[in-house]
């Protein structure tokens, strides 16, 4: 069905961005698929459909493995955006098999359960150190003092990025991720292009250094892959490293601050968590469901599909609404209620299918480590002032989260 002019879904409205969940309820009531003219997309708001479409091979993150832009009915991308496109289009998130399979097989070796288990002491120790600093200062910004530095340091450590260079990573990442919003403005695109060039040049030099002096890190491991079927080009290595750095911390940062903001707004649930730390595993899953860090995920229609009698043709774009799917009452009883003990919680915050988040076990480890450290070392943690919501819709986060430790 087509979206009427009074549709409450408006990704550029600050009130909608502050709380999109009532609009999602309206979308679900309107049907299983809604045409949204401003972005030329089909919105899919129900959990069952989103879950199925994430596994449907008639959809793809790219179409260029099968069609030219002209054949697919799409115009050539802007030449001014080429550095961003080159960087983005060679990462496994925006590739389909066989290239996706080849790269994911290589990278997955760095995210095995054994590897994540080995990282536990480092992650827990760093979380404890960061929270200790927050406690000594009597509070601060949970975003910049704990939520950001923890996952950035972990993924940078895995990739072998020197500590002195890590301050550049978050600004580059933020600029590049601006392009994942809907209809990004030209100044946003210009920042993303500039960051893409700088980040790529930095990694090209780092890869050259690792060729000369290999280390015990993921970049050295990718270089050392000897199987011709697995070997990565230099551009694929650069794009893979950027994707891992961006995806390896962006969702974790936002899940941390979104989660604690939700806890402060639900004091009874926070009190229950403080009284019983065994709730931490289910609390992490529930907080990721309750206020989803990635609200929307896009796919191209490679072959016509039908949803509830509506044929969506090849060449169209589908926007799967993760935030809406995670609040679907058909799957989650009383979905607007935060329930840290919610046991049956098939949220899709980590996606599904071949693009399921490869770093999900590491993200869960980081979230558990920071939450445990905050509960243990800052049991009196309180909100200092209400936070400002970032204006972004797709990647949902806060400008900061000021807290006090009394």
N, C-alpha and C positions, 0 to 999 in steps of 0.2 A: 504494500500500500504506500501511497505518497504521504509525506509529512505536511500537515496543514500549517498555515501561517501562525497559528497560535501555539505551536509546539513549544513546550517549556525547555526542551533541549537547546541550549545556547552556549557553546564553549567559550564565547568571548564576553559573557556577562559575569561580572565579579560575583554576583549573588548566586548564580548557578555554580561557578567554580568553588565557592565556599561550601556549598552543600548540594551536589548533583543528585543525591539519592531520591528525593521526591520526584524529580523529573524522570528518573529511570522508572519509577513505579508507573508513571503515566505512559511512558513508552511501552512498557510490558503490557499494559492494559489495551493499548491500541492495536497490538498484533505482534506477530513473530518477526516481522521485518518492516522497516519504515524507511522510505526514501527521504534523504536529507539533501535538498538542493544546494545550500551554501557551500558544501564540500564535495558535492557530486558523489555521494556515497550512499550505500544501503546500510542502515543501522540494525544490528542484531542484538537485542537486549536480554534474551532468555538463556538461562544456564544450559539447558539441554541442547539448544541450537549452537551456542558458542562452543561447547565441548565437542560436539560432533564436527563442526566446521574446522576446528583446529586440527582435526585428523583427516580431513577430506582432501584427497590429492587432486581434486578438480580446482582447488585454490592454490595459490602460490604467493610467496613473498616477492618473487620477481616473475616476469613473463619472458624475459630476454633469452632464456634457455630454449624457448619454443617459438617466439614471435619477434619480429622487428617492431619498433614503435609504430610504424605505419600500419603494419598488419594488425596490430592490436588496437588501432584507432586512437592512439595517443600521440601527442606532439613530441618532438625532440626536446629533451631537457635543456634548460638554459646553459649556454656555454660558460657563463659567469660562475655557475655552481659546480663546474667540472671537478675541482679538487675534492669537494665534499662527496660528489657522486662516486668518484674513483675509490675513495677511502671506504665509503659506505657499501658500495656494491660488491666489494671483494671480501666482505666479512660473512661468516657462515649464517648469521641471522637473516641476511638478505639474499641467500643463495638457496637453490633447490638441488636435489640429487642430479648427477653424481658428485658435483663439486662440494655440496653441503656434507655429504656422507664422508668424503675423503678428509675434509678439514676437521669435522667433528670427531672422527675416529682418532685422529692425532691428538687433538686437544683434550679429549676425554681421559687420556692417560694421566693428565695432571689433576683430575677431579675424582679419582677413584675413592671408595670409602677408606682405603688404607692411607691415602695421601691426606685426606681430610682429618683422619684420626691423628696422624702425625703432627698436624698443624694445631691441634687443640691446646697444647701448653703455650705456644706462642700467642695464639689468639686470646686465650684467657688471661695470660700475663699482661698483654698490652691493654686489654679492656680494664683490668684492675688498676694499671698504672694511670690510664686516662681518667678514670673515675676518681682515683686518689687525688689527682690534681684538682678536679672539680670540687671535691670535699674540702681540700686545704684552702681553696679560694672562697669557700662559703657559698658557692654557686657559680653561675655563669650561663653560657649559651650551650645547651645540650647538643645543638646541631654542630657547632664548630669545635667544641671541646671534646666530644665523645663520638657522636654519630658519624661525622665525616672522617676523622683521622684513622679510625679503626679499620674499616674495610679498604680504604685507600692504601694504607700501609700493608695490609695482608696481600692484596692482589699485586701491588708493586713488588713486594718481597718475592712472590711466586714468579713474577716475570723477570726479576733481576734488575729492576730499576734502582739506581743508586739513591740513597736516602736524600742526598743534597738536591736531587732533581724532582723530588716528589711534590713540591709545592706548586709546580706548573700543571700537574695532572688535573686537579679539580676545575680550574678555570677553563682549560681546554675542553674537558668533558662537558661542562655546563654549556659552553658555546655550541659545541657540536649537537648536543641533545636538543637545543632549541629548534633544530630542523625537524624534529619528530612531532612538533605540535601541528595542529590543523591550519593550513594556509599560512605558513610563517611569513612574516613581513620581510622586506628586502634587507633592512638593517640586521635582522636576525640571521638571514642567509649570509650576509657579508661577514658577520662574526664567525659563523660556522665554517665558511670557506677559509678565512684567515687561520682559525684554529686547526683546521684539517691540514693546511700546508705546514704550519709550525710543528704540529704533533708528528706528522709523517717524516719531516726532515730529522727531527730528534730521534725517532725510532730507526730510521735508516742508518744514522750514525751509530746507534747502540747495537744494531744487528751487525754492522761491520766490525765493531769492537768485539762482539761475542764470536764472530768467525775467527778473529785472531786469537782471542783468549776465552775459550768456552768456560762456562761456569755450571753450577748445579741449579739451573733455573729453566723456566719453560721456554724462553726464547732460544737458549742454547740447545734445548731438546728438539725444538722444531727445526733448527738448522741441521741437527745431527741425524734427522730421519733419513734412512738410507733407501727405503723402499720407493721405487720410482712411482708406484701407484699412490703413495702418500705424500710425496715431496711437495712442499709449498713454494710458490714463487715468492720473491721478495715482497711484492705488493700484498699477497695473501697473508704473509707474516705480519706486515704492518697493520693491515686491516683487522686481523685476528687479535693482535695485541691491543689495539684501540677498543675493539668491541669488548674484550675481557675487562679492560680497565673501566670502561663506561658502565657496562652491565654489571660488572663485579662490585660496584659500590653504589651506583645511583639508586637502585631499588632498596638496598639495605639502609642507606642513609635516610631515605624517605619513610621506609617502614618503621625505623626507630623513632623519628620525631612524630610521625602520624600516630604511632602506637602510644607513645607517652602522652600526647595531647588527648587521645581518646581515654586513657586511664585517668588523667586529671579531671576529665568531664564525667567520669563514672566512678566516684569515690568508693562506692561499695565494692565494686570489682577490684579496684586497686587495693583496698583493705584486705580482701580475700586473698589476693596474690601475695601481699606482704606476710600474711599469716601462714601461707602454705606455698612454699617455693616449688613443690612438686607440680604445680599448675603451669610452670613455665613452658613446657612443650606445647600444650594445648593453647596457652595464652598467645604464643607467637603465631600459631595458625589462625586463631580468631582475630587477632589484631590486623593481620594481613588481609583477611576477608572483610573485616568491618570498614576499613578505610584503605582501599586498594592502591598501592603505589603506582601501578601502571593501569590507567583507566580504559585504554582503548588500544586495540591491536588490529592492524590493517592487513588485508589479503586481496590479491587480484583474482578475478574469476577467469580461469583458464579454459573452462568448458562450461556451457550453460548449466545452471543449477536451478532447482525449484524449491522454494520455501513456502509452505502453507498456500500453495496454489499460485504464488507469484514467481514467474520465471525471471531470474537475474541473468542477463546475457554475458557471454564472453566479452571481456574488455571492461566490465564494471569493477568497482572497488567496494569491498565489504569492510565495514568497521565493526569489529566485535567488541562489545562493551563489557569489559571485564568487571568494572565496578557494579554494573547492573546485574550481571550474571551472579556475582557474589552476594547480591541482596535479593535473589529470586526466592519468594516464599514457597515455591514448588519444591525447593531443595533445602532451604534453610528456614526452619520454623522461627517465627518472630525475628526476621532478619535485621530489623533496626535496633534490636537489643544486643548490647555487648555481653557475651557470655563466655568468660575465659575457660569454663569447663566444657564447652561445646565439644562433644566427642566425634560426632559424625560431621565432618567439615571438609567436603570435597571442593574447596575453593580452587579457582584457576589462576591465582595470582602469579604462578610460575609458568603459565601457559600449559600446552599439552601437545601431544603428537611429536613429530620429528624436531620441532623447535622448542620442546620443553627445556626450561632453563638448566643448562649444564652445571651451573654453580649453585643450584638450590641447596644441596647439603652444606656447602660452605656458608651460604647466607644464613641458614638456620643456626649454624654454629656461632657465627658472629652475633646474631640477634640474641641468642641464649647467653653468650658471654657478657655482652653489655648489660642485659637485663639482670643477670645474676649479680654482677658487680654493683650495679646501682641499688638493688634490693639489699645487698649485704652491707655496703659501705655508706650508702646514703638513705637509710630507712626513713628519714624525715624529709626527703626530697619533696618540695612543693613548687607550684607554678608561681613565678614572680609577676608575670603579666600575660594577658592573652596574646597569642602569636598572630602575626600577619600571614595569610595564606599566599603562596606564590601565585602569580597570575596564570600560570600554565594549567592546562586541563589534562592533557594526555599523561604527563609525568607529574604526579600529584605530591606536593610537598609544602613545607613551611619556609618562610624567610629566616626563621630562627625560633628557638624555644628557650626563653629565659627562665631559669630555675634558681631556687635557693635551697641551701642545706643548713638547717637550723641546728 
